[in-house]
Amino acid sequence: MNLFDLSGKTAVVIGGNSTLGGTMAMALAAHGAQLAIVGRNQDKSREVSRRIEETGGASRCFAADATQEADLKRVLAEVLAWSGQVDIVMNCPGINSATPFFEITSEEWDSIMDVNLKSVFLACQIFGRQMVQQGNGGSIINISSVSSDPPLSRVFTYSASKAAVNNMTKFLAREFAPAGVRVNAIIPGFFPAEQNRSILSEERTNAIMGHTPMGRFGNPEELQGAAVYLAAERASSFVTGTLLRVDGGFGAMTI
């Protein structure tokens, strides 16, 4: 257990009130981290915090639109006033759309790119700078997708945004390594959640199952181990620039 001990660490989970983000936040709390849950919907954030505190963890909610630089700078100041440090940052915001390519508007493109990519850029810049300046190392964990490479049909803008997240993750791993700040990404397979239920028709579900060796969707709790591993300095001290798949074998399939 000492390999995965997060006691004394402060973890900022942006989008921590989502299904997957909240589940991973709870895992970090269970291993000793105090959690800053950041999101726009404060009712959902409070629910995640309540669940963390019910199991003996420490948590606080911070309201923010992750696509707004001023909001994230304010949250950083509030987190520092609360805990004095930032050790772990997890970027979980994400939206999707199944709009056919020729029907994608510039407004839809901008909206998806803002949530899926701009928010990650801003968080890595704002919180990453703080972590580098602290001089104590740390871990940034971005949430990518199996659609990042190769791209999935029907989700063009989403796939493009997640491919960029992969690139950013590797670039920042190189940039932040001298300061001991590790930057990695988790690539989840198919985990039914609010953002993708609308595109999971029976036909598409059957296609996904046919391309997933384990033959099922993932459960949110199955992302917890990857999150704790990448957050824990002792467990993954020499791991940076890695894209860690948790996809039931989806990425291993060809024919």
TIVOVO-929727 format. One record per residue (C-alpha): residue number from 0; x negated, y, z. Coordinates in nm, 4 decimals. Layout:
N
+-----+----------+----------+----------+
| num |       c1 |       c2 |       c3 |
+-----+----------+----------+----------+
| NUM |        X |        Y |        Z |
...
+-----+----------+----------+----------+
% end
This chain:
255
+-----+----------+----------+----------+
| num |       c1 |       c2 |       c3 |
+-----+----------+----------+----------+
|   0 |   0.0000 |   0.0000 |   0.0000 |
|   1 |  -0.2905 |   0.2408 |   0.0606 |
|   2 |  -0.3485 |   0.2478 |  -0.3155 |
|   3 |  -0.0071 |   0.4062 |  -0.3601 |
|   4 |   0.0079 |   0.6271 |  -0.0505 |
|   5 |   0.1283 |   0.9792 |  -0.1333 |
|   6 |   0.1413 |   1.1067 |   0.2223 |
|   7 |   0.0579 |   1.4752 |   0.2485 |
|   8 |   0.1227 |   1.5354 |  -0.1210 |
|   9 |   0.3729 |   1.7794 |  -0.2669 |
|  10 |   0.5433 |   1.6628 |  -0.5857 |
|  11 |   0.7335 |   1.9003 |  -0.8114 |
|  12 |   0.9830 |   1.7129 |  -1.0285 |
|  13 |   1.1248 |   1.9371 |  -1.2986 |
|  14 |   1.4510 |   1.7896 |  -1.4139 |
|  15 |   1.4504 |   1.5944 |  -1.0905 |
|  16 |   1.8287 |   1.6056 |  -1.0736 |
|  17 |   1.8694 |   1.3872 |  -1.3849 |
|  18 |   1.9322 |   1.0133 |  -1.3739 |
|  19 |   1.5750 |   0.9107 |  -1.4526 |
|  20 |   1.4056 |   1.2109 |  -1.2930 |
|  21 |   1.5961 |   1.1676 |  -0.9689 |
|  22 |   1.5192 |   0.7965 |  -0.9514 |
|  23 |   1.1464 |   0.8570 |  -0.9997 |
|  24 |   1.1529 |   1.1426 |  -0.7466 |
|  25 |   1.2984 |   0.9069 |  -0.4883 |
|  26 |   1.0125 |   0.6637 |  -0.5480 |
|  27 |   0.7519 |   0.9352 |  -0.4903 |
|  28 |   0.9289 |   1.0312 |  -0.1683 |
|  29 |   0.9420 |   0.6685 |  -0.0544 |
|  30 |   0.5621 |   0.6602 |  -0.0795 |
|  31 |   0.5174 |   0.9674 |   0.1357 |
|  32 |   0.5301 |   1.2727 |  -0.0922 |
|  33 |   0.7492 |   1.5695 |  -0.0124 |
|  34 |   0.9640 |   1.6523 |  -0.3119 |
|  35 |   1.0498 |   1.9793 |  -0.4792 |
|  36 |   1.3532 |   1.9060 |  -0.6969 |
|  37 |   1.3769 |   2.1641 |  -0.9760 |
|  38 |   1.6794 |   2.2023 |  -1.2013 |
|  39 |   1.9656 |   2.4198 |  -1.3157 |
|  40 |   2.2490 |   2.2173 |  -1.1589 |
|  41 |   2.2090 |   2.2691 |  -0.7861 |
|  42 |   2.4902 |   2.0306 |  -0.6948 |
|  43 |   2.3016 |   1.7477 |  -0.8645 |
|  44 |   1.9725 |   1.8619 |  -0.7099 |
|  45 |   2.1232 |   1.8636 |  -0.3618 |
|  46 |   2.2550 |   1.5122 |  -0.4167 |
|  47 |   1.9050 |   1.3855 |  -0.5005 |
|  48 |   1.7613 |   1.5663 |  -0.1974 |
|  49 |   2.0322 |   1.4193 |   0.0235 |
|  50 |   1.9468 |   1.0675 |  -0.0917 |
|  51 |   1.5766 |   1.1306 |  -0.0294 |
|  52 |   1.6396 |   1.2653 |   0.3197 |
|  53 |   1.8744 |   0.9777 |   0.4044 |
|  54 |   1.5799 |   0.7410 |   0.3580 |
|  55 |   1.3512 |   0.9522 |   0.5763 |
|  56 |   1.1843 |   1.1588 |   0.3056 |
|  57 |   1.1335 |   1.5341 |   0.2814 |
|  58 |   1.2853 |   1.7324 |  -0.0031 |
|  59 |   1.3926 |   2.0804 |  -0.1067 |
|  60 |   1.5840 |   2.2100 |  -0.4090 |
|  61 |   1.4710 |   2.4935 |  -0.6344 |
|  62 |   1.7012 |   2.6468 |  -0.8964 |
|  63 |   1.5413 |   2.7134 |  -1.2342 |
|  64 |   1.5855 |   2.6996 |  -1.6078 |
|  65 |   1.2694 |   2.5144 |  -1.7085 |
|  66 |   1.2608 |   2.6904 |  -2.0448 |
|  67 |   1.2151 |   3.0282 |  -1.8757 |
|  68 |   0.8639 |   3.1311 |  -1.7769 |
|  69 |   0.9839 |   3.3713 |  -1.5068 |
|  70 |   1.1929 |   3.0994 |  -1.3425 |
|  71 |   0.9018 |   2.8557 |  -1.3210 |
|  72 |   0.6651 |   3.1226 |  -1.1890 |
|  73 |   0.9201 |   3.2023 |  -0.9196 |
|  74 |   0.9559 |   2.8345 |  -0.8323 |
|  75 |   0.5781 |   2.7996 |  -0.8033 |
|  76 |   0.5690 |   3.0883 |  -0.5553 |
|  77 |   0.8574 |   2.9361 |  -0.3587 |
|  78 |   0.6970 |   2.5923 |  -0.3515 |
|  79 |   0.3671 |   2.7384 |  -0.2298 |
|  80 |   0.5497 |   2.9316 |   0.0424 |
|  81 |   0.7180 |   2.6061 |   0.1454 |
|  82 |   0.4301 |   2.3587 |   0.1237 |
|  83 |   0.1139 |   2.5553 |   0.0459 |
|  84 |   0.0090 |   2.3320 |  -0.2448 |
|  85 |   0.1075 |   2.1435 |  -0.5581 |
|  86 |  -0.0378 |   1.7957 |  -0.6052 |
|  87 |   0.1939 |   1.6213 |  -0.8501 |
|  88 |   0.4077 |   1.7601 |  -1.1315 |
|  89 |   0.6532 |   1.5477 |  -1.3250 |
|  90 |   0.8250 |   1.6915 |  -1.6339 |
|  91 |   1.1605 |   1.5243 |  -1.6967 |
|  92 |   1.3864 |   1.7699 |  -1.8881 |
|  93 |   1.5346 |   1.6290 |  -2.2060 |
|  94 |   1.8267 |   1.6705 |  -2.4462 |
|  95 |   1.9116 |   1.4845 |  -2.7641 |
|  96 |   2.1292 |   1.5046 |  -3.0727 |
|  97 |   2.2248 |   1.2651 |  -3.3497 |
|  98 |   2.2792 |   1.5372 |  -3.6116 |
|  99 |   2.1819 |   1.4219 |  -3.9635 |
| 100 |   1.8675 |   1.5932 |  -4.0911 |
| 101 |   2.0335 |   1.8152 |  -4.3522 |
| 102 |   2.2873 |   1.9342 |  -4.0941 |
| 103 |   2.0395 |   2.0367 |  -3.8235 |
| 104 |   2.0644 |   2.4090 |  -3.7654 |
| 105 |   1.7782 |   2.6288 |  -3.6558 |
| 106 |   1.9735 |   2.6941 |  -3.3354 |
| 107 |   1.9928 |   2.3219 |  -3.2578 |
| 108 |   1.6250 |   2.2766 |  -3.3419 |
| 109 |   1.5279 |   2.5620 |  -3.1097 |
| 110 |   1.7501 |   2.4354 |  -2.8284 |
| 111 |   1.6036 |   2.0842 |  -2.8307 |
| 112 |   1.2470 |   2.2056 |  -2.8721 |
| 113 |   1.2915 |   2.4535 |  -2.5870 |
| 114 |   1.4107 |   2.1879 |  -2.3414 |
| 115 |   1.1920 |   1.8979 |  -2.4523 |
| 116 |   0.8682 |   2.0760 |  -2.5420 |
| 117 |   0.8588 |   2.4388 |  -2.4299 |
| 118 |   0.9555 |   2.3418 |  -2.0741 |
| 119 |   0.6649 |   2.0943 |  -2.0594 |
| 120 |   0.4237 |   2.3529 |  -2.2002 |
| 121 |   0.5319 |   2.6142 |  -1.9461 |
| 122 |   0.5203 |   2.3744 |  -1.6507 |
| 123 |   0.1755 |   2.2439 |  -1.7459 |
| 124 |   0.0485 |   2.5977 |  -1.7879 |
| 125 |   0.2012 |   2.7472 |  -1.4718 |
| 126 |   0.1680 |   2.4565 |  -1.2286 |
| 127 |  -0.1418 |   2.3180 |  -1.3987 |
| 128 |  -0.3272 |   2.6449 |  -1.3459 |
| 129 |  -0.2404 |   2.6290 |  -0.9758 |
| 130 |  -0.3649 |   2.2708 |  -0.9492 |
| 131 |  -0.6911 |   2.3525 |  -1.1273 |
| 132 |  -0.7483 |   2.6539 |  -0.9028 |
| 133 |  -0.6790 |   2.4530 |  -0.5883 |
| 134 |  -0.9772 |   2.2325 |  -0.6695 |
| 135 |  -0.8223 |   1.9194 |  -0.5189 |
| 136 |  -0.7359 |   1.7348 |  -0.8367 |
| 137 |  -0.3820 |   1.6165 |  -0.8923 |
| 138 |  -0.1544 |   1.4440 |  -1.1379 |
| 139 |   0.0751 |   1.5732 |  -1.4118 |
| 140 |   0.3192 |   1.3198 |  -1.5533 |
| 141 |   0.5133 |   1.4003 |  -1.8690 |
| 142 |   0.8107 |   1.1978 |  -1.9859 |
| 143 |   0.7898 |   1.1030 |  -2.3520 |
| 144 |   0.9967 |   0.8521 |  -2.5509 |
| 145 |   0.9663 |   0.5477 |  -2.7738 |
| 146 |   1.0931 |   0.7770 |  -3.0500 |
| 147 |   0.7648 |   0.9695 |  -3.0432 |
| 148 |   0.5795 |   0.7120 |  -3.2572 |
| 149 |   0.7261 |   0.5810 |  -3.4740 |
| 150 |   1.0219 |   0.8208 |  -3.4932 |
| 151 |   1.3696 |   0.6731 |  -3.4524 |
| 152 |   1.6457 |   0.7261 |  -3.7018 |
| 153 |   1.9190 |   0.9816 |  -3.6225 |
| 154 |   1.7180 |   1.1784 |  -3.3647 |
| 155 |   1.4810 |   1.3800 |  -3.5815 |
| 156 |   1.4302 |   1.6856 |  -3.3618 |
| 157 |   1.4090 |   1.4794 |  -3.0438 |
| 158 |   1.1448 |   1.2537 |  -3.1990 |
| 159 |   0.9409 |   1.5515 |  -3.3175 |
| 160 |   0.9534 |   1.7101 |  -2.9723 |
| 161 |   0.8367 |   1.3941 |  -2.7983 |
| 162 |   0.5541 |   1.3406 |  -3.0481 |
| 163 |   0.4359 |   1.6887 |  -2.9533 |
| 164 |   0.4576 |   1.5994 |  -2.5844 |
| 165 |   0.2238 |   1.3054 |  -2.6486 |
| 166 |  -0.0239 |   1.5333 |  -2.8247 |
| 167 |  -0.0056 |   1.7929 |  -2.5473 |
| 168 |  -0.0592 |   1.5244 |  -2.2845 |
| 169 |  -0.3830 |   1.4070 |  -2.4463 |
| 170 |  -0.5057 |   1.7608 |  -2.5101 |
| 171 |  -0.4495 |   1.8697 |  -2.1501 |
| 172 |  -0.6042 |   1.5491 |  -2.0147 |
| 173 |  -0.9246 |   1.6603 |  -2.1823 |
| 174 |  -0.8892 |   2.0228 |  -2.0714 |
| 175 |  -0.8069 |   1.9529 |  -1.7066 |
| 176 |  -1.0398 |   1.6562 |  -1.6468 |
| 177 |  -1.3337 |   1.8660 |  -1.5157 |
| 178 |  -1.1060 |   1.9908 |  -1.2368 |
| 179 |  -0.9933 |   1.6378 |  -1.1491 |
| 180 |  -0.6366 |   1.6985 |  -1.2666 |
| 181 |  -0.5106 |   1.3936 |  -1.4527 |
| 182 |  -0.2465 |   1.4274 |  -1.7253 |
| 183 |  -0.0537 |   1.1234 |  -1.8452 |
| 184 |   0.2834 |   1.0411 |  -1.9945 |
| 185 |   0.5379 |   0.7680 |  -1.9423 |
| 186 |   0.7076 |   0.6348 |  -2.2555 |
| 187 |   1.0407 |   0.4894 |  -2.1457 |
| 188 |   1.2253 |   0.2506 |  -2.3688 |
| 189 |   1.6038 |   0.2601 |  -2.3722 |
| 190 |   1.7500 |   0.3619 |  -2.0396 |
| 191 |   2.1149 |   0.4656 |  -2.0827 |
| 192 |   2.1568 |   0.8131 |  -1.9322 |
| 193 |   2.3627 |   1.1253 |  -1.9905 |
| 194 |   2.1488 |   1.2531 |  -2.2782 |
| 195 |   2.1703 |   0.9426 |  -2.4959 |
| 196 |   2.5023 |   0.7714 |  -2.4234 |
| 197 |   2.6699 |   0.9604 |  -2.7080 |
| 198 |   2.4446 |   0.7987 |  -2.9686 |
| 199 |   2.4559 |   0.4429 |  -2.8302 |
| 200 |   2.7271 |   0.3014 |  -3.0532 |
| 201 |   2.7832 |  -0.0743 |  -3.0624 |
| 202 |   2.5955 |  -0.0972 |  -3.3930 |
| 203 |   2.2992 |   0.1028 |  -3.2611 |
| 204 |   2.2939 |  -0.0904 |  -2.9349 |
| 205 |   2.2752 |  -0.4188 |  -3.1241 |
| 206 |   1.9870 |  -0.2838 |  -3.3343 |
| 207 |   1.7998 |  -0.1754 |  -3.0216 |
| 208 |   1.8487 |  -0.5127 |  -2.8537 |
| 209 |   1.7219 |  -0.6857 |  -3.1667 |
| 210 |   1.4031 |  -0.4819 |  -3.1483 |
| 211 |   1.3496 |  -0.5215 |  -2.7723 |
| 212 |   1.1849 |  -0.8539 |  -2.6822 |
| 213 |   1.3333 |  -0.8474 |  -2.3320 |
| 214 |   1.6773 |  -0.8140 |  -2.4892 |
| 215 |   1.8292 |  -0.5549 |  -2.2556 |
| 216 |   1.8324 |  -0.1909 |  -2.1541 |
| 217 |   1.6031 |  -0.0750 |  -1.8771 |
| 218 |   1.7266 |   0.0113 |  -1.5294 |
| 219 |   1.6162 |   0.3525 |  -1.3956 |
| 220 |   1.4461 |   0.1851 |  -1.0989 |
| 221 |   1.2111 |   0.0111 |  -1.3431 |
| 222 |   1.0403 |   0.3448 |  -1.4059 |
| 223 |   0.9536 |   0.3932 |  -1.0407 |
| 224 |   0.6404 |   0.1796 |  -1.0402 |
| 225 |   0.4885 |   0.3659 |  -1.3345 |
| 226 |   0.5651 |   0.7017 |  -1.1729 |
| 227 |   0.4079 |   0.6088 |  -0.8403 |
| 228 |   0.1050 |   0.4510 |  -1.0092 |
| 229 |   0.0263 |   0.7612 |  -1.2136 |
| 230 |   0.0919 |   0.9926 |  -0.9191 |
| 231 |  -0.1283 |   0.8019 |  -0.6751 |
| 232 |  -0.4894 |   0.9169 |  -0.6864 |
| 233 |  -0.6331 |   0.5961 |  -0.5427 |
| 234 |  -0.4408 |   0.3739 |  -0.7830 |
| 235 |  -0.5059 |   0.5660 |  -1.1045 |
| 236 |  -0.8064 |   0.7866 |  -1.0317 |
| 237 |  -0.9720 |   0.7027 |  -1.3671 |
| 238 |  -0.6539 |   0.7184 |  -1.5743 |
| 239 |  -0.5912 |   1.0291 |  -1.7835 |
| 240 |  -0.4659 |   1.0930 |  -2.1367 |
| 241 |  -0.2713 |   0.7672 |  -2.1225 |
| 242 |   0.0743 |   0.7021 |  -2.2678 |
| 243 |   0.2174 |   0.4307 |  -2.0431 |
| 244 |   0.4966 |   0.2298 |  -2.2020 |
| 245 |   0.7868 |   0.0988 |  -1.9958 |
| 246 |   0.9986 |  -0.0270 |  -2.2824 |
| 247 |   1.0715 |  -0.3992 |  -2.2535 |
| 248 |   0.8298 |  -0.4660 |  -2.5399 |
| 249 |   0.9995 |  -0.2319 |  -2.7892 |
| 250 |   0.6655 |  -0.0836 |  -2.8991 |
| 251 |   0.5200 |  -0.4295 |  -2.9622 |
| 252 |   0.7787 |  -0.5260 |  -3.2257 |
| 253 |   0.7165 |  -0.5087 |  -3.6002 |
| 254 |   0.9434 |  -0.7638 |  -3.7696 |
+-----+----------+----------+----------+
% end
